[in-house]
Amino acid sequence: MSETLKSLKSKMLACSLCEGLELGPRPIFQLDQSVRVLIVGQAPGRITHAKDRPFDDPSGERLRAWLGVDRATFYGDKRIGIFPMGLCFPGSGSGGDKPPRPECANTWRSPVMETLKNVELTLVLGRYAIEWHLPDFKGLSVTEAVKRSSDGQNGIFVLPHPSPRNNRWLKQNDWFETQVVPRIQLDVTRLLKNTP
């Protein structure tokens, strides 16, 4: 018999798999049994770790604009979930944050996903999330993965990271915000409108 989400959340919050992390373990996620829109990214960044809240930065402002939801809905509506590949800030590397720790996904990902029975739309950000949720896309560039998922088939869209660091990519690939974002917004609106 599979474990309940409530039990898994308690265990994740107490998790100490990554005791040796630069800032120590601080699992950050936003999950409820009623999640219909699931955002899956890489791992919390330094700002997220400090604020103990995902996407509470300029990346989050852009992500909320892509979804067509305000801040109160993003954090307050239990039908929107956030479940990164790594639950804790993995530390700083030479070119940015280190990758999510694999033991995190190996321990928590499958059991949690099994409990999320109401997810109808999954928004996938980053290579590690792409490889787990869309194994057929492994080895593709993020641009190609975004293109191949641009119709939202099977309720999955791959997104570029909404960070301001990606302004150049967004300028070079303006089709994403003109063609794909409206499709995402329609799906999010439909899923949040049709359920209490």
LUMPA-274515 format. One record per residue: residue in one letter; z, y, x of N, C-alpha, C, O, CB in turn. Coordinates in steps of 0.001 Angstrom, whole numbers, padded with zeros to 6 digits, always signed. Glycine has a CB too. Example, Ala and Ser with C-alpha at 12.3 -4.5 7.8 and 13.67 -1.06 7.14 Angstrom:
BEGIN
A+007800-005690+013190+007800-004500+012300+007800-003300+013200+008465-003319+014236+009046-004473+011308;S+007080-002250+012850+007140-001060+013670+007870+000030+012900+008039+001138+013409+005725-000598+014084;
This chain:
BEGIN
M+000000-001187+000843+000000+000000+000000+000000+001254+000890+000758+001351+001855+001231-000003-000960;S-000875+002210+000534-000980+003409+001373+000202+004342+001134+000818+004344+000067-002303+004150+001095;E+000496+005130+002156+001622+006056+002124+001281+007278+001272+000107+007625+001143+002008+006486+003551;T+002270+007926+000698+002022+009121-000099+001791+010323+000803+002233+010352+001951+003192+009388-001051;L+001093+011310+000264+000854+012536+001025+002179+013232+001347+002352+013758+002447-000075+013488+000240;K+003097+013237+000407+004395+013882+000632+005105+013272+001841+005643+013988+002686+005284+013756-000622;S+005098+011956+001909+005727+011255+003037+005011+011560+004341+005653+011797+005364+005738+009743+002793;L+003678+011557+004312+002896+011841+005515+003123+013276+005996+003235+013516+007198+001402+011606+005248;K+003189+014218+005075+003428+015614+005451+004784+015763+006144+004901+016479+007139+003361+016527+004208;S+005785+015100+005628+007114+015153+006261+007059+014611+007680+007641+015189+008598+008143+014357+005435;K+006360+013503+007851+006245+012893+009184+005427+013777+010130+005751+013897+011311+005598+011496+009080;M+004358+014398+009600+003532+015266+010447+004330+016487+010902+004229+016898+012058+002259+015712+009692;L+005110+017059+010013+005905+018239+010380+006954+017915+011435+007365+018784+012204+006585+018819+009147;A+007381+016658+011462+008383+016232+012450+007744+015583+013675+008450+015117+014570+009367+015258+011811;C+006419+015550+013719+005705+014834+014778+006002+015440+016155+006058+016659+016312+004192+014856+014507;S+006187+014583+017125+006404+015043+018497+005526+014269+019481+005879+014097+020647+007885+014897+018882;L+004368+013804+018983+003431+013080+019854+003063+013903+021084+002842+013361+022167+002162+012709+019079;C+003002+015206+020899+002496+016090+021954+003607+016952+022547+003432+018161+022701+001383+016984+021407;E+004722+016362+022875+005866+017097+023429+005499+017964+024630+006099+019018+024839+006949+016126+023830;G+004525+017530+025416+004209+018249+026651+003238+019397+026497+002782+019943+027502+003664+017310+027633;L+002900+019787+025272+001952+020874+025071+002486+022193+025622+003694+022411+025712+001630+021021+023592;E+001560+023053+025984+001884+024359+026586+002945+025132+025783+003887+025672+026363+000613+025208+026702;L+002795+025184+024471+003754+025902+023625+004632+024954+022803+005362+025389+021913+003013+026850+022691;G+004554+023684+023101+005334+022703+022355+004680+022348+021035+003751+023030+020603+006732+023223+022108;P+005145+021296+020390+004547+020895+019115+004920+021848+017980+006072+022263+017855+004980+019479+018760;R+003945+022183+017169+004155+022963+015946+003006+022615+015003+002025+023355+014921+004219+024530+016242;P+003120+021493+014291+002042+021064+013400+001772+022099+012302+002693+022558+011626+002385+019711+012771;I+000504+022452+012139+000113+023461+011159-001039+022919+010321-002085+022536+010844-000288+024795+011857;F-000822+022897+009019-001831+022428+008070-001465+022978+006699-000383+023534+006512-001923+020854+008049;Q-002367+022821+005750-002126+023274+004373-002697+022194+003459-003909+022136+003248-002788+024702+004084;L-001841+021350+002922-002300+020194+002143-001469+019995+000888-000254+020195+000881-002254+018931+002992;D-002156+019598-000168-001524+019257-001429-002371+018164-002090-003553+018014-001783-001378+020521-002358;Q-001765+017419-002981-002470+016342-003671-003664+016849-004470-004607+016098-004720-001520+015607-004588;S-003629+018120-004873-004680+018658-005738-005841+019306-004968-006689+019953-005583-004081+019670-006677;V-005899+019146-003644-006964+019758-002844-008338+019302-003325-008609+018110-003465-006785+019414-001358;R-009197+020293-003573-010598+020014-003939-011557+020543-002873-012638+019991-002668-010935+020644-005311;V-011147+021624-002195-011942+022214-001115-011141+022008+000169-010045+022549+000320-012256+023759-001375;L-011696+021222+001089-010977+020889+002324-011687+021494+003527-012876+021261+003744-010855+019357+002491;I-010943+022273+004304-011464+022880+005531-010946+022067+006707-009738+021938+006903-011043+024390+005655;V-011871+021522+007486-011474+020713+008644-012020+021360+009904-013233+021478+010082-011984+019244+008512;G-011112+021777+010775-011495+022440+012006-011001+021680+013214-010733+020481+013137-010966+023853+012032;Q-010881+022375+014327-010518+021748+015584-009002+021587+015739-008468+020481+015649-011070+022557+016735;A-008329+022706+015970-006878+022718+016181-006423+024169+016067-007225+025082+016263-006479+022094+017585;P-005155+024392+015754-004667+025769+015697-004828+026467+017051-004691+025845+018104-003193+025794+015261;G-005120+027755+017001-005178+028551+018215-003825+029172+018517-002845+028937+017810-006243+029636+018093;R-003789+029952+019558-002533+030588+019993-001969+031511+018901-000763+031514+018656-002764+031393+021296;I-002846+032297+018241-002385+033208+017190-001824+032419+016013-000776+032758+015463-003535+034125+016720;T-002538+031361+015637-002069+030517+014530-000712+029919+014863+000182+029880+014018-003087+029394+014225;H-000561+029453+016095+000722+028886+016521+001841+029927+016373+002922+029618+015871+000636+028390+017992;A+001571+031157+016813+002587+032205+016761+002937+032590+015325+004101+032839+015010+002109+033432+017522;K+001920+032638+014454+002153+033060+013070+002538+031897+012160+003039+032109+011056+000914+033742+012523;D+002305+030670+012622+002580+029472+011824+001789+029488+010516+002269+029048+009472+004085+029360+011527;R+000563+030009+010603-000309+030080+009429-001761+030008+009892-002173+030793+010746-000049+031388+008609;P-002546+029072+009337-003936+028924+009790-004835+030071+009343-004688+030600+008241-004504+027619+009282;F-005757+030440+010205-006794+031439+009901-006221+032787+009449-006808+033457+008600-007716+030903+008825;D-005088+033180+010010-004508+034486+009699-004913+035470+010798-004072+036026+011504-002945+034399+009568;D-006226+035665+010920-006810+036470+011992-008218+036873+011570-008623+036555+010452-006832+035685+013353;P-008981+037562+012420-010339+037948+012038-011237+036750+011671-012115+036879+010818-010974+038724+013169;S-011022+035594+012307-011792+034400+011933-011532+034045+010480-012453+033688+009746-011438+033205+012847;G-010287+034142+010071-009923+033825+008696-010532+034800+007696-010926+034411+006596-008421+033817+008550;E-010606+036072+008085-011225+037060+007195-012682+036697+006935-013159+036757+005801-011127+038480+007800;R-013377+036321+007998-014784+035933+007828-014890+034633+007034-015747+034516+006158-015476+035776+009202;L-014035+033658+007326-014078+032387+006604-013838+032609+005110-014538+032025+004282-013032+031408+007172;R-012863+033442+004758-012599+033723+003344-013798+034409+002694-014102+034151+001530-011342+034601+003195;A-014480+035281+003438-015694+035925+002907-016772+034875+002656-017459+034926+001636-016220+037015+003890;W-016927+033921+003581-017913+032854+003387-017592+032016+002155-018500+031572+001452-017976+031957+004624;L-016309+031797+001891-015911+031009+000729-015950+031833-000561-016031+031280-001658-014514+030441+000940;G-015892+033158-000417-015861+034023-001585-014497+034044-002254-014405+034188-003473-016902+033587-002574;V-013427+033902-001458-012070+033929-002011-011247+034999-001290-011519+035348-000142-011388+032530-001882;D-010247+035502-001988-009372+036482-001349-008232+035771-000621-008078+034553-000700-008813+037476-002392;R-007458+036555+000071-006357+036022+000880-005322+035277+000030-004843+034212+000418-005676+037154+001641;A-004983+035846-001130-003985+035216-002001-004455+033845-002476-003666+032902-002539-003685+036113-003210;T-005736+033734-002809-006292+032442-003254-006329+031455-002095-005976+030287-002252-007715+032626-003843;F-006755+031928-000945-006900+031060+000225-005579+030391+000583-005544+029196+000877-007421+031860+001421;Y-004498+031156+000559-003196+030600+000931-002384+030087-000257-001505+029242-000085-002398+031639+001659;G-002665+030583-001448-001820+030252-002588-002356+029198-003532-001591+028590-004280-001567+031454-003347;D-003669+028971-003509-004262+027995-004424-004195+026613-003776-004825+026379-002744-005738+028375-004778;K-003447+025713-004370-003232+024389-003776-004483+023533-003763-004488+022445-003187-002147+023666-004517;R-005542+024014-004392-006811+023265-004380-007620+023532-003109-008654+022902-002887-007652+023628-005610;I-007149+024472-002270-007776+024725-000967-006871+024147+000104-005713+024547+000228-008024+026259-000729;G-007397+023205+000879-006621+022563+001936-007191+022836+003309-008388+023078+003463-006554+021081+001704;I-006323+022796+004304-006726+022990+005699-006104+021860+006510-004884+021692+006531-006280+024407+006248;F-006962+021084+007181-006485+019904+007911-007263+019781+009225-008305+019127+009263-006644+018604+007047;P-006769+020404+010300-007498+020367+011576-007434+018997+012245-006585+018170+011913-006942+021417+012522;M-008334+018772+013182-008364+017502+013918-007101+017325+014753-006585+016215+014885-009606+017432+014822;G-006613+018412+015307-005335+018422+016008-004411+019360+015275-004803+020481+014949-005496+018844+017496;L-003201+018936+015011-002293+019739+014192-001587+020832+014978-001052+021770+014386-001270+018851+013551;C-001576+020726+016304-000859+021684+017149-001806+022385+018122-002860+021853+018470+000259+020976+017925;F-001419+023581+018555-002175+024296+019582-002227+023439+020844-001182+023113+021407-001538+025689+019883;P-003439+023064+021301-003544+022142+022432-003364+022779+023807-003311+022074+024815-004861+021477+022389;G-003269+024104+023855-003132+024784+025133-004418+025486+025540-005470+025280+024935-002721+023801+026205;S-004324+026306+026561-005473+027080+027032-006172+026345+028158-005536+025772+029043-005038+028480+027497;G-007502+026374+028104-008314+025800+029169-009077+026895+029882-008845+028076+029625-009279+024747+028614;S-009979+026530+030768-010716+027524+031553-011691+028324+030692-011926+029503+030957-011473+026841+032685;G-012261+027693+029659-013242+028398+028834-012764+028644+027414-013585+028790+026508-014524+027624+028796;G-011471+028692+027200-010927+028857+025850-009831+027832+025618-009212+027346+026565-012039+028717+024779;D-009596+027507+024365-008574+026513+024051-009028+025122+024473-010221+024818+024457-008248+026531+022554;K-008079+024286+024848-008384+022894+025156-008792+022172+023872-008508+022657+022777-007165+022192+025821;P-009457+021015+023992-009823+020262+022798-008579+019709+022095-007520+019580+022708-010779+019118+023164;P-008715+019384+020806-007577+018779+020105-007184+017458+020756-008045+016726+021246-007913+018558+018618;R-005918+017157+020763-005436+015915+021364-005885+014731+020509-005632+014727+019304-003887+015934+021510;P-006548+013718+021096-007086+012609+020296-006020+011788+019582-006277+011242+018509-007891+011703+021175;E-004818+011693+020166-003786+010875+019514-003379+011442+018163-002872+010716+017308-002560+010761+020409;C-003597+012732+017971-003252+013360+016695-004160+012812+015588-003680+012311+014570-003377+014910+016792;A-005468+012914+015799-006407+012388+014793-006247+010878+014638-006320+010354+013526-007866+012726+015181;N-006027+010180+015751-005869+008723+015683-004662+008324+014846-004667+007271+014208-005738+008141+017084;T-003633+009155+014845-002408+008835+014113-002459+009288+012654-002044+008549+011762-001220+009473+014800;W-002964+010494+012406-002795+011089+011079-004042+011158+010209-003933+011180+008983-002274+012439+011234;R-005229+011193+010820-006420+011540+010031-006712+010546+008902-006769+010941+007738-007624+011625+010942;S-006891+009305+009219-007259+008324+008181-006206+008204+007085-006562+008238+005908-007485+006960+008811;P-004907+008063+007426-003914+007955+006353-003899+009160+005409-003778+009001+004195-002546+007779+006952;V-004022+010369+005977-004010+011558+005123-005267+011614+004266-005184+011882+003067-003890+012836+005973;M-006426+011365+004861-007676+011434+004097-007672+010441+002935-008244+010718+001880-008876+011162+005014;E-007037+009302+003121-006958+008304+002043-006188+008828+000839-006438+008388-000284-006299+007025+002554;T-005258+009758+001045-004446+010271-000059-005130+011422-000799-004732+011764-001913-003096+010730+000464;L-006150+012018-000192-006800+013191-000794-007934+012740-001712-009101+012740-001320-007341+014152+000307;K-007585+012365-002907-008527+011735-003842-009393+012737-004600-010391+012348-005207-007769+010892-004831;N-009027+014030-004576-009732+015017-005397-010686+015913-004624-011270+016834-005196-008744+015868-006102;V-010851+015656-003330-011718+016506-002512-013176+016337-002947-013706+015226-002991-011558+016165-001005;E-013803+017463-003265-015222+017446-003651-016092+018238-002691-017312+018076-002667-015389+017999-005052;L-015455+019102-001893-016203+019919-000939-015447+019947+000379-014273+020313+000426-016425+021363-001481;T-016136+019554+001457-015528+019561+002790-016329+020504+003679-017549+020389+003793-015479+018119+003403;L-015622+021432+004302-016236+022398+005216-015797+022043+006630-014611+022089+006954-015839+023878+004850;V-016762+021691+007460-016501+021108+008775-016821+022129+009861-017937+022642+009938-017331+019815+008981;L-015818+022419+010707-015992+023389+011787-015716+022727+013133-014620+022214+013357-015063+024606+011583;G-016688+022736+014019-016459+022280+015385-016877+020844+015659-016921+019996+014767-015033+022428+015710;R-017180+020609+016921-017736+019325+017357-016847+018132+017033-017344+017104+016573-017986+019362+018832;Y-015540+018251+017264-014654+017106+017049-014556+016761+015563-014503+015589+015188-013255+017397+017618;A-014533+017793+014728-014511+017568+013279-015836+016986+012808-015861+016117+011937-014212+018880+012529;I-016941+017465+013384-018261+016932+013024-018330+015447+013353-018773+014643+012532-019388+017701+013763;E-017893+015085+014551-017997+013681+014978-017142+012749+014126-017506+011589+013931-017591+013548+016437;W-016014+013235+013617-015163+012381+012788-015699+012284+011364-015770+011192+010801-013728+012913+012771;H-016078+013422+010780-016486+013448+009373-017958+013125+009175-018348+012662+008103-016189+014798+008780;L-018781+013362+010187-020227+013099+010097-020681+012391+011370-021387+012978+012190-021035+014429+009884;P-020277+011132+011539-020599+010435+012792-022097+010352+013083-022488+010225+014243-020029+009045+012754;D-022939+010420+012057-024392+010401+012278-024873+011672+012976-025975+011701+013523-025128+010232+010944;F-024044+012727+012960-024416+013989+013588-023936+014071+015035-024161+015078+015705-023852+015152+012791;K-023287+013035+015513-022750+013056+016878-023874+013338+017880-024946+012735+017814-022048+011708+017214;G-023615+014243+018787-024604+014597+019806-025507+015748+019412-026202+016304+020263-025442+013413+020121;L-025513+016122+018123-026327+017263+017703-025651+018563+018128-024427+018622+018250-026554+017244+016168;S-026440+019588+018351-025862+020914+018567-025237+021383+017261-025589+020894+016187-026941+021932+019072;V-024320+022320+017351-023711+022851+016131-024793+023466+015246-024757+023312+014025-022617+023905+016469;T-025753+024159+015854-026835+024779+015083-027582+023729+014287-027845+023924+013100-027805+025532+016006;E-027927+022620+014919-028669+021563+014229-027811+020922+013141-028317+020603+012066-029142+020493+015231;A-026528+020732+013405-025625+020156+012401-025501+021086+011194-025485+020625+010053-024230+019889+013013;V-025415+022396+011447-025345+023368+010352-026622+023293+009524-026567+023293+008294-025133+024811+010898;K-027773+023229+010193-029058+023144+009481-029145+021880+008638-029559+021931+007480-030225+023184+010474;R-028757+020748+009215-028902+019475+008507-027972+019343+007312-028229+018546+006409-028654+018339+009453;S-026908+020110+007300-025966+020036+006174-026095+021242+005252-025254+021442+004376-024529+019933+006690;S-027135+022043+005437-027221+023335+004753-027397+023243+003244-027237+024244+002547-028348+024114+005317;D-027726+022055+002724-027837+021912+001270-026553+021363+000648-026473+021202-000570-029008+021000+000923;G-025537+021072+001491-024267+020593+000969-024317+019193+000396-023506+018828-000455-023785+021517-000069;Q-025273+018411+000869-025407+017044+000367-024102+016267+000593-023461+016400+001636-026595+016323+001059;N-023728+015470-000383-022489+014689-000351-021240+015575-000273-020170+015114+000124-022513+013732+000833;G-021387+016849-000655-020233+017735-000693-019725+018142+000672-018537+018421+000828-019138+017089-001442;I-020612+018182+001681-020198+018559+003039-021127+019633+003599-022351+019496+003572-020188+017321+003971;F-020524+020694+004102-021247+021708+004858-020640+021783+006252-019417+021780+006397-021195+023097+004145;V-021483+021851+007277-021012+022176+008625-021144+023680+008784-022185+024259+008475-021824+021399+009743;L-020082+024305+009266-020073+025751+009484-019956+026050+010964-019324+025294+011703-018921+026418+008710;P-020563+027154+011410-020248+027631+012756-018814+028152+012720-018295+028444+011643-021262+028750+013237;H-018176+028272+013856-016820+028821+013819-016903+030286+013401-017759+031019+013896-016106+028674+015208;P-016021+030723+012492-016097+032110+012012-015554+033155+012984-015429+034324+012619-015356+032223+010728;S-015235+032762+014194-014688+033687+015185-015652+034832+015489-016867+034635+015477-014353+032938+016468;P-015117+036038+015763-015974+037135+016217-016772+036776+017476-017801+037390+017756-015131+038368+016483;R-016292+035779+018234-017057+035338+019412-018424+034782+019017-019320+034681+019855-016269+034274+020191;N-018582+034425+017757-019845+033852+017286-020772+034897+016670-021759+034532+016032-019569+032763+016274;N-020481+036182+016843-021337+037226+016271-022783+037082+016743-023717+037276+015965-020802+038613+016643;R-022958+036745+018005-024312+036597+018539-025041+035447+017848-026201+035585+017459-024269+036362+020061;W-024353+034308+017696-024961+033156+017012-025359+033544+015588-026455+033213+015137-023981+031946+016989;L-024479+034239+014888-024752+034617+013499-025932+035578+013406-026705+035535+012450-023511+035253+012867;K-026063+036443+014406-027204+037370+014425-028513+036606+014671-029541+036903+014063-027003+038459+015517;Q-028455+035625+015567-029650+034840+015887-029999+033845+014783-031142+033399+014683-029450+034097+017199;N-029017+033500+013958-029220+032519+012884-028809+033132+011549-027947+032607+010844-028410+031215+013159;D-029449+034261+011216-029039+034982+010013-029291+034190+008728-028742+034528+007680-029765+036303+009940;W-030116+033139+008798-030347+032273+007638-029047+031648+007135-028931+031321+005954-031350+031171+007991;F-028054+031480+008042-026804+030865+007613-026122+031738+006555-025732+031241+005499-025865+030645+008821;E-025981+033021+006833-025270+033888+005890-026128+034273+004687-025589+034597+003629-024798+035143+006598;T-027448+034243+004830-028296+034611+003687-028611+033418+002779-028794+033591+001574-029598+035227+004187;Q-028674+032208+003348-029077+031046+002550-027949+030044+002305-027819+029518+001200-030215+030345+003227;V-027137+029778+003323-026127+028724+003204-024840+029245+002567-024278+028595+001685-025823+028129+004579;V-024373+030401+003004-023112+030947+002476-023140+031089+000951-022147+030748+000308-022823+032310+003113;P-024233+031576+000339-024240+031639-001129-024069+030266-001793-023457+030170-002857-025536+032269-001603;R-024599+029213-001182-024418+027859-001734-022954+027431-001657-022413+026841-002592-025306+026842-000980;I-022326+027742-000523-020904+027421-000355-020088+028170-001402-019216+027585-002045-020415+027780+001079;Q-020364+029450-001574-019615+030262-002532-019766+029746-003951-018804+029743-004719-020066+031708-002462;L-020975+029308-004306-021191+028740-005647-020344+027499-005849-019717+027334-006896-022675+028401-005863;D-020320+026611-004839-019531+025384-004948-018037+025682-005035-017327+025091-005849-019809+024470-003757;V-017563+026602-004195-016134+026943-004204-015765+027542-005557-014747+027170-006141-015789+027938-003053;T-016582+028465-006059-016305+029079-007357-016264+028030-008463-015375+028051-009314-017360+030142-007680;R-017223+027120-008447-017271+026060-009466-016021+025194-009413-015437+024878-010450-018522+025186-009277;L-015611+024811-008219-014454+023895-008088-013144+024575-008427-012238+023932-008959-014376+023335-006672;L-013023+025854-008133-011780+026547-008441-011726+027040-009886-010643+027241-010437-011600+027711-007499;K-012895+027232-010498-012949+027718-011869-012693+026610-012881-012078+026835-013923-014289+028356-012138;N-013168+025421-012565-013146+024336-013558-011872+023526-013589-011758+022585-014374-014271+023420-013311;T-010912+023870-012750-009644+023136-012762-008498+024132-012763-008641+025240-012246-009536+022174-011542;P-007367+023753-013334-006241+024689-013395-005619+024926-012043-004660+025690-011930-005192+024182-014345;
